[in-house]
């Protein structure tokens, strides 16, 4: 299969969503960010429904094991069911991601 730019972006997006041990909140944030990354990479003349179905079929094999991918799939399903409704794609709230406190919390 010929790798198009859209295929490479989708593969890179799904790889980026493989975050072991992500909390439910973080999984939702990552899924939204992945959806926005994928969506922004679609060419302007692309058939959204066809591209969304292709992305969903590619991602659904990973959804059970990876909560961020499950959120990505949920957003695609939601957009296909009601494409005229705006999706809540607000960016995650900035937060500190490290330091001693975070390491203690992970134990």
C-alpha angles and dihedrals in degrees: 000000000000112000111230125191089257091054092050092048091049092049091047090048093051091046089052090053091060097100113151116216097013114160118241091256092050091046090055091049093048092046091053092047091049091050091050091048092050093044093050091052094058113106115246093246094049121124099244096202094051092045092046092051091048091049092046093050091049094047102039093079089065099040097091094054099036120050094197089057089048089056090048089053091046091054091050092049091048092050092050093049096049110011094166093063116086113242121227100248099159115154118253117265112262113256138167112265108195148012131103095306092057092048090051091049091053093057 
